[in-house]
Amino acid sequence: MITPTELYYSKDHIWIKAEDNRARLATTDYAQTTLDEIVFLDLPEEGNSLTINNSFGDVEFLETTPNLSHHLIK
């Protein structure tokens, strides 16, 4: 498996890519194939700042509901 080095990963199979003053968020291939579909997504409004180590939203899959936070691994 190829793991892009510019991505930050959570233990809940969410990845974030920092791009200038924005962040792109998505799920890993593993999450897409095992956790089924996303049924709910709660993210901050555009332009809001995020604080390190604090939750910034929720994503709910049919199988689980990980909390979106800054506990990321590069």
All heavy atoms as an XYZ file, in Angstrom:
600
protein
N       0.832     -1.168      0.000
C       0.000      0.000      0.000
C       0.888      1.246      0.000
O       1.857      1.328      0.743
C      -0.903     -0.015      1.231
C      -1.705      1.253      1.357
S      -2.989      1.285      2.629
C      -2.121      0.930      4.105
N       0.517      2.215     -0.787
C       1.242      3.485     -0.847
C       0.580      4.463      0.117
O      -0.626      4.659      0.094
C       1.226      4.057     -2.275
C       1.930      3.091     -3.229
C       1.858      5.433     -2.317
C       1.802      3.470     -4.681
N       1.382      5.078      1.001
C       0.877      6.058      1.952
C       1.475      7.418      1.618
O       2.667      7.628      1.812
C       1.263      5.662      3.390
O       0.786      4.341      3.636
C       0.659      6.610      4.397
N       0.659      8.343      1.096
C       1.181      9.676      0.760
C       1.755     10.378      1.993
O       1.135     10.392      3.053
C      -0.053     10.413      0.239
C      -1.007      9.345     -0.174
C      -0.750      8.197      0.758
N       2.924     10.966      1.854
C       3.601     11.592      2.995
C       3.044     12.969      3.341
O       3.302     13.466      4.428
C       5.111     11.722      2.711
O       5.286     12.484      1.520
C       5.751     10.362      2.570
N       2.281     13.590      2.472
C       1.744     14.921      2.750
C       0.421     14.883      3.524
O      -0.143     15.917      3.849
C       1.553     15.715      1.449
C       0.425     15.226      0.557
C       0.808     14.092     -0.385
O       1.909     13.534     -0.280
O      -0.017     13.764     -1.236
N      -0.046     13.691      3.879
C      -1.311     13.551      4.587
C      -1.084     13.281      6.070
O      -0.112     12.654      6.458
C      -2.131     12.398      3.993
C      -2.439     12.473      2.515
C      -3.253     11.267      2.084
C      -3.148     13.763      2.158
N      -2.001     13.753      6.897
C      -2.027     13.474      8.324
C      -3.199     12.545      8.583
O      -4.304     12.790      8.101
C      -2.202     14.761      9.136
C      -1.030     15.696      9.010
C      -0.965     16.635      7.979
C       0.007     15.640      9.929
C       0.121     17.494      7.872
C       1.092     16.503      9.827
C       1.137     17.423      8.794
O       2.199     18.264      8.680
N      -2.983     11.483      9.357
C      -3.996     10.452      9.565
C      -4.461     10.401     11.019
O      -3.669     10.579     11.935
C      -3.433      9.071      9.200
C      -3.114      8.940      7.748
C      -1.862      9.312      7.260
C      -4.061      8.469      6.857
C      -1.577      9.203      5.909
C      -3.765      8.352      5.506
C      -2.531      8.728      5.043
O      -2.254      8.630      3.709
N      -5.743     10.128     11.211
C      -6.268      9.879     12.559
C      -6.360      8.374     12.763
O      -6.346      7.604     11.806
C      -7.661     10.502     12.729
O      -8.636      9.695     12.099
N      -6.507      7.953     14.021
C      -6.667      6.530     14.304
C      -8.012      6.012     13.814
O      -8.222      4.814     13.725
C      -6.510      6.272     15.803
C      -7.547      6.966     16.627
C      -7.362      6.743     18.104
C      -8.369      7.630     18.807
N      -8.885      7.120     19.986
N      -8.919      6.918     13.463
C     -10.248      6.547     12.993
C     -10.368      6.541     11.466
O     -11.459      6.622     10.926
C     -11.292      7.505     13.565
C     -11.344      7.452     15.075
O     -11.400      6.335     15.613
O     -11.318      8.516     15.699
N      -9.217      6.491     10.789
C      -9.166      6.369      9.329
C      -9.661      7.603      8.584
O     -10.256      7.509      7.527
C      -9.921      5.113      8.859
C      -9.411      3.877      9.499
N      -8.237      3.296      9.108
C      -9.885      3.146     10.530
C      -8.016      2.233      9.860
N      -8.989      2.121     10.734
N      -9.393      8.755      9.173
C      -9.657     10.035      8.523
C      -8.304     10.642      8.179
O      -7.364     10.545      8.950
C     -10.413     11.002      9.462
C     -11.670     10.369     10.042
C     -10.704     12.324      8.781
C     -12.787     10.137      9.075
N      -8.199     11.262      7.009
C      -6.952     11.955      6.696
C      -7.234     13.413      6.385
O      -8.327     13.773      5.980
C      -6.161     11.287      5.581
C      -6.815     11.188      4.222
C      -7.387     10.077      3.687
C      -6.913     12.201      3.219
N      -7.854     10.338      2.423
C      -7.570     11.639      2.107
C      -6.521     13.530      3.148
C      -7.847     12.365      0.948
C      -6.789     14.252      1.991
C      -7.437     13.662      0.907
N      -6.197     14.244      6.619
C      -6.273     15.673      6.343
C      -5.024     16.070      5.568
O      -3.914     15.640      5.873
C      -6.359     16.499      7.638
C      -7.681     16.217      8.338
C      -6.204     17.982      7.352
C      -7.847     16.950      9.633
N      -5.232     16.900      4.576
C      -4.116     17.464      3.812
C      -4.190     18.982      3.953
O      -5.203     19.593      3.607
C      -4.215     17.070      2.342
C      -3.095     17.648      1.503
C      -3.205     17.218      0.057
C      -2.059     17.775     -0.765
N      -2.201     17.432     -2.183
N      -3.131     19.585      4.503
C      -3.065     21.038      4.645
C      -2.680     21.649      3.308
O      -1.704     21.241      2.691
C      -2.051     21.419      5.717
N      -3.471     22.622      2.870
C      -3.228     23.316      1.603
C      -3.398     24.808      1.832
O      -4.527     25.289      1.947
C      -4.219     22.836      0.534
C      -4.124     21.363      0.246
C      -5.228     20.868     -0.666
O      -6.412     21.189     -0.411
O      -4.901     20.169     -1.623
N      -2.288     25.527      1.933
C      -2.309     26.953      2.256
C      -3.046     27.148      3.572
O      -2.666     26.586      4.569
C      -2.919     27.765      1.112
C      -2.119     27.621     -0.180
O      -0.880     27.622     -0.116
O      -2.741     27.478     -1.260
N      -4.123     27.913      3.599
C      -4.895     28.142      4.828
C      -6.143     27.259      4.895
O      -7.073     27.559      5.627
C      -5.320     29.609      4.931
C      -4.155     30.505      5.255
O      -3.182     30.058      5.859
N      -4.229     31.751      4.860
N      -6.169     26.202      4.130
C      -7.323     25.307      4.085
C      -6.885     23.888      4.399
O      -5.718     23.558      4.344
C      -7.970     25.337      2.706
C      -8.560     26.671      2.373
C      -9.118     26.659      0.980
N      -9.647     27.954      0.674
C     -10.901     28.165      0.314
N     -11.725     27.153      0.204
N     -11.323     29.381      0.056
N      -7.858     23.061      4.696
C      -7.581     21.652      4.952
C      -8.564     20.805      4.152
O      -9.757     21.093      4.124
C      -7.712     21.338      6.421
N      -8.048     19.775      3.504
C      -8.877     18.815      2.779
C      -8.993     17.575      3.665
O      -7.996     17.054      4.151
C      -8.224     18.449      1.456
C      -9.020     17.486      0.622
C      -8.306     17.233     -0.680
N      -8.100     18.499     -1.358
C      -8.588     18.783     -2.557
N      -9.263     17.891     -3.223
N      -8.368     19.948     -3.102
N     -10.212     17.114      3.881
C     -10.479     16.011      4.785
C     -11.174     14.892      4.014
O     -12.054     15.152      3.205
C     -11.396     16.524      5.897
C     -11.876     15.523      6.910
C     -11.322     15.920      8.264
C     -13.368     15.507      6.931
N     -10.769     13.657      4.271
C     -11.400     12.511      3.610
C     -11.176     11.260      4.443
O     -10.488     11.284      5.462
C     -10.820     12.318      2.209
N     -11.764     10.165      4.015
C     -11.576      8.894      4.701
C     -10.595      8.032      3.920
O     -10.450      8.168      2.708
C     -12.902      8.137      4.852
O     -13.457      7.907      3.564
C     -13.881      8.927      5.686
N      -9.927      7.137      4.633
C      -8.982      6.223      3.994
C      -9.736      5.190      3.157
O     -10.950      5.006      3.308
C      -8.140      5.481      5.043
O      -9.018      4.674      5.826
C      -7.351      6.432      5.914
N      -9.031      4.498      2.298
C      -9.634      3.419      1.516
C     -10.233      2.361      2.435
O     -11.318      1.827      2.161
C      -8.605      2.773      0.584
C      -8.233      3.670     -0.580
O      -9.006      4.594     -0.900
O      -7.173      3.434     -1.166
N      -9.532      2.061      3.523
C     -10.029      1.076      4.483
C     -11.405      1.479      5.016
O     -12.336      0.679      5.056
C      -9.045      0.902      5.638
C      -9.574      0.016      6.732
C      -9.502     -1.366      6.611
C     -10.170      0.556      7.872
C     -10.003     -2.194      7.611
C     -10.672     -0.251      8.862
C     -10.590     -1.628      8.723
O     -11.099     -2.440      9.702
N     -11.541      2.731      5.443
C     -12.819      3.204      5.976
C     -13.908      3.151      4.915
O     -15.049      2.784      5.204
C     -12.677      4.626      6.514
N     -13.566      3.489      3.702
C     -14.556      3.486      2.628
C     -15.088      2.084      2.336
O     -16.248      1.922      1.987
C     -13.967      4.089      1.360
C     -13.687      5.566      1.486
C     -12.975      6.119      0.274
O     -13.239      5.719     -0.845
N     -12.060      7.040      0.488
N     -14.254      1.086      2.512
C     -14.687     -0.275      2.200
C     -15.261     -1.017      3.402
O     -16.061     -1.932      3.215
C     -13.531     -1.108      1.610
O     -12.450     -1.122      2.540
C     -13.054     -0.538      0.296
N     -14.900     -0.636      4.637
C     -15.366     -1.398      5.795
C     -16.422     -0.686      6.644
O     -17.215     -1.350      7.302
C     -14.199     -1.782      6.719
O     -13.564     -0.594      7.162
C     -13.220     -2.677      6.023
N     -16.419      0.628      6.659
C     -17.356      1.363      7.505
C     -18.626      1.764      6.769
O     -19.500      2.409      7.336
C     -16.680      2.599      8.098
C     -15.446      2.314      8.948
C     -14.817      3.614      9.425
C     -15.799      1.416     10.114
N     -18.714      1.407      5.515
C     -19.894      1.675      4.706
C     -20.013      3.169      4.420
O     -19.029      3.881      4.404
C     -21.137      1.111      5.365
C     -22.156      0.602      4.350
O     -21.983      0.870      3.143
O     -23.109     -0.067      4.754
N     -21.210      3.655      4.239
C     -21.379      5.030      3.781
C     -21.434      6.026      4.933
O     -21.769      5.681      6.063
C     -22.638      5.149      2.934
C     -23.915      4.887      3.688
C     -25.127      4.916      2.796
O     -25.477      3.873      2.242
O     -25.703      6.009      2.664
N     -21.108      7.277      4.613
C     -21.235      8.367      5.578
C     -22.707      8.772      5.605
O     -23.313      9.031      4.572
C     -20.348      9.565      5.181
C     -18.871      9.173      5.274
C     -20.650     10.771      6.064
C     -17.921     10.234      4.769
N     -23.285      8.824      6.806
C     -24.694      9.185      6.936
C     -24.887     10.552      7.579
O     -25.985     11.106      7.547
C     -25.486      8.104      7.715
C     -25.524      6.802      6.938
C     -24.913      7.878      9.091
N     -23.822     11.113      8.171
C     -23.907     12.431      8.787
C     -22.511     13.039      8.851
O     -21.538     12.341      9.128
C     -24.481     12.325     10.212
C     -24.528     13.635     10.945
C     -25.496     14.580     10.669
C     -23.579     13.923     11.925
C     -25.527     15.789     11.355
C     -23.601     15.123     12.605
C     -24.589     16.049     12.321
N     -22.416     14.347      8.605
C     -21.139     15.054      8.667
C     -21.387     16.427      9.263
O     -22.265     17.170      8.810
C     -20.537     15.180      7.268
C     -19.179     15.841      7.145
C     -18.124     15.038      7.881
C     -18.801     15.982      5.685
N     -20.636     16.777     10.296
C     -20.735     18.080     10.948
C     -19.342     18.692     10.980
O     -18.460     18.196     11.679
C     -21.283     17.927     12.369
C     -21.394     19.257     13.107
O     -21.640     20.284     12.439
O     -21.242     19.264     14.333
N     -19.146     19.756     10.207
C     -17.852     20.435     10.122
C     -18.021     21.909     10.480
O     -19.115     22.460     10.354
C     -17.280     20.315      8.706
C     -16.923     18.917      8.245
C     -16.526     18.935      6.768
C     -15.809     18.343      9.086
N     -16.932     22.579     10.877
C     -17.032     24.012     11.171
C     -17.295     24.815      9.898
O     -17.024     24.359      8.790
C     -15.658     24.358     11.760
C     -14.756     23.246     11.399
C     -15.600     22.056     11.097
N     -17.850     25.994     10.092
C     -18.091     26.906      8.975
C     -16.767     27.307      8.333
O     -15.733     27.359      9.009
C     -18.785     28.175      9.486
C     -20.128     27.945     10.132
C     -21.267     28.027      9.139
O     -21.100     28.664      8.098
O     -22.323     27.445      9.426
N     -16.797     27.595      7.057
C     -15.594     28.047      6.360
C     -15.078     29.323      7.017
O     -15.853     30.211      7.374
C     -15.897     28.315      4.890
C     -14.676     28.706      4.097
C     -14.957     28.875      2.617
O     -16.013     28.463      2.153
O     -14.079     29.437      1.935
N     -13.775     29.382      7.218
C     -13.145     30.540      7.829
C     -12.925     30.413      9.329
O     -12.190     31.197      9.907
N     -13.568     29.434      9.971
C     -13.348     29.218     11.408
C     -11.956     28.643     11.632
O     -11.481     27.833     10.851
C     -14.378     28.257     11.990
C     -15.729     28.894     12.189
O     -15.929     30.051     11.863
N     -16.657     28.141     12.713
N     -11.334     29.042     12.715
C     -10.026     28.514     13.085
C     -10.196     27.243     13.895
O     -11.183     27.074     14.606
C      -9.246     29.533     13.905
O      -8.987     30.674     13.131
N      -9.224     26.352     13.782
C      -9.223     25.117     14.554
C      -8.161     25.212     15.635
O      -7.139     25.864     15.458
C      -8.926     23.923     13.647
C      -9.864     23.738     12.453
C      -9.422     22.541     11.627
C     -11.293     23.589     12.911
N      -8.390     24.561     16.769
C      -7.460     24.561     17.880
C      -6.870     23.164     18.025
O      -7.601     22.176     18.016
C      -8.177     24.960     19.184
O      -8.819     26.220     18.984
C      -7.192     25.082     20.327
N      -5.558     23.099     18.172
C      -4.867     21.817     18.309
C      -5.411     21.049     19.507
O      -5.656     21.615     20.563
C      -3.351     22.034     18.430
C      -2.819     22.609     17.124
C      -2.627     20.749     18.784
C      -1.362     23.005     17.162
N      -5.600     19.743     19.319
C      -6.078     18.795     20.339
C      -7.542     18.980     20.735
O      -7.982     18.426     21.730
C      -5.198     18.811     21.587
C      -3.812     18.299     21.288
O      -3.630     17.400     20.476
N      -2.819     18.875     21.925
N      -8.301     19.770     19.993
C      -9.736     19.915     20.250
C     -10.525     19.326     19.093
O     -10.111     19.408     17.940
C     -10.123     21.386     20.424
C      -9.664     21.954     21.738
O      -9.410     21.223     22.681
N      -9.559     23.263     21.793
N     -11.665     18.769     19.424
C     -12.552     18.227     18.396
C     -13.023     19.363     17.489
O     -13.233     20.493     17.947
C     -13.755     17.570     19.078
O     -14.693     17.193     18.134
N     -13.175     19.085     16.210
C     -13.673     20.124     15.305
C     -14.862     19.658     14.478
O     -15.339     20.364     13.608
C     -12.551     20.651     14.394
C     -11.952     19.615     13.477
C     -12.507     19.364     12.242
C     -10.828     18.911     13.854
C     -11.948     18.426     11.390
C     -10.252     17.976     13.018
C     -10.817     17.734     11.772
N     -15.393     18.483     14.745
C     -16.560     18.030     14.014
C     -16.816     16.557     14.235
O     -16.115     15.893     15.000
N     -17.847     16.063     13.571
C     -18.213     14.657     13.670
C     -18.525     14.107     12.289
O     -19.045     14.819     11.427
C     -19.456     14.478     14.551
C     -19.188     14.818     15.990
O     -18.368     14.115     16.594
O     -19.800     15.774     16.505
N     -18.199     12.844     12.121
C     -18.595     12.116     10.926
C     -19.216     10.811     11.400
O     -18.702     10.164     12.311
C     -17.394     11.869      9.968
C     -16.295     11.089     10.623
C     -17.859     11.202      8.694
N     -20.351     10.475     10.836
C     -21.038      9.257     11.251
C     -21.172      8.313     10.052
O     -21.714      8.679      9.014
C     -22.422      9.602     11.790
C     -23.183      8.420     12.306
C     -24.512      8.827     12.914
O     -24.608      9.935     13.465
O     -25.451      8.025     12.821
N     -20.610      7.127     10.215
C     -20.754      6.075      9.221
C     -21.877      5.156      9.686
O     -22.290      5.205     10.839
C     -19.460      5.252      9.121
C     -18.277      6.025      8.631
C     -17.443      6.682      9.520
C     -17.972      6.080      7.277
C     -16.332      7.374      9.083
C     -16.860      6.777      6.838
C     -16.044      7.421      7.735
N     -22.348      4.284      8.834
C     -23.342      3.299      9.250
C     -22.808      2.417     10.367
O     -23.543      1.961     11.223
C     -23.772      2.425      8.070
C     -24.710      3.079      7.069
C     -25.018      2.144      5.920
C     -25.997      3.537      7.738
N     -21.486      2.189     10.391
C     -20.887      1.269     11.357
C     -20.298      1.915     12.602
O     -20.129      1.264     13.613
C     -19.778      0.461     10.662
C     -20.257     -0.365      9.490
C     -21.199     -1.482      9.906
O     -21.003     -2.056     10.988
O     -22.145     -1.751      9.159
N     -19.934      3.203     12.567
C     -19.257      3.843     13.702
C     -19.376      5.361     13.597
O     -19.740      5.892     12.559
C     -17.769      3.437     13.770
O     -17.210      3.945     14.978
C     -16.979      3.952     12.598
N     -19.019      6.069     14.677
C     -19.041      7.531     14.689
C     -17.759      8.067     15.304
O     -17.703      8.385     16.490
C     -20.254      8.049     15.498
O     -21.430      7.458     14.979
C     -20.374      9.563     15.393
N     -16.670      8.158     14.522
C     -15.439      8.737     15.080
C     -15.575     10.241     15.269
O     -16.323     10.898     14.554
C     -14.387      8.413     14.021
C     -15.154      8.242     12.761
C     -16.517      7.742     13.150
N     -14.865     10.772     16.240
C     -14.832     12.202     16.508
C     -13.674     12.796     15.729
O     -12.581     12.268     15.749
C     -14.647     12.414     18.013
C     -14.766     13.859     18.384
O     -13.766     14.544     18.425
N     -15.963     14.310     18.641
N     -13.913     13.887     15.046
C     -12.851     14.538     14.282
C     -12.059     15.441     15.213
O     -12.604     16.342     15.831
C     -13.447     15.360     13.135
C     -14.276     14.583     12.134
C     -14.873     15.519     11.105
C     -13.435     13.530     11.453
N     -10.764     15.182     15.313
C      -9.929     15.987     16.188
C      -8.535     16.120     15.577
O      -8.265     15.591     14.525
C      -9.826     15.341     17.577
O      -9.123     14.133     17.489
N      -7.694     16.834     16.267
C      -6.342     17.074     15.775
C      -5.349     16.021     16.252
O      -4.162     16.252     16.247
C      -5.859     18.454     16.206
C      -6.566     19.555     15.490
N      -6.270     19.899     14.211
C      -7.579     20.346     15.867
C      -7.057     20.887     13.831
N      -7.860     21.163     14.815
N      -5.820     14.859     16.678
C      -4.920     13.784     17.077
C      -4.509     13.034     15.818
O      -5.012     11.973     15.513
C      -5.610     12.838     18.064
C      -6.035     13.530     19.316
N      -5.128     13.908     20.269
C      -7.239     13.940     19.750
C      -5.768     14.516     21.253
N      -7.044     14.553     20.959
N      -3.629     13.641     15.094
C      -3.245     13.118     13.782
C      -1.804     12.639     13.791
O      -0.969     13.146     14.520
C      -3.430     14.195     12.714
C      -4.832     14.768     12.614
C      -4.828     15.984     11.688
C      -5.795     13.727     12.120
N      -1.528     11.680     12.929
C      -0.188     11.106     12.792
C       0.267     11.331     11.360
O      -0.485     11.092     10.434
C      -0.221      9.590     13.084
C      -0.786      9.342     14.481
C       1.156      8.981     12.928
C      -1.175      7.915     14.730
N       1.483     11.756     11.191
C       2.014     11.938      9.848
C       2.829     10.733      9.475
O       3.476     10.108     10.248
C       2.888     13.167      9.756
C       3.335     13.429      8.337
C       3.544     14.867      8.112
C       3.839     15.037      6.622
N       3.666     16.317      6.166
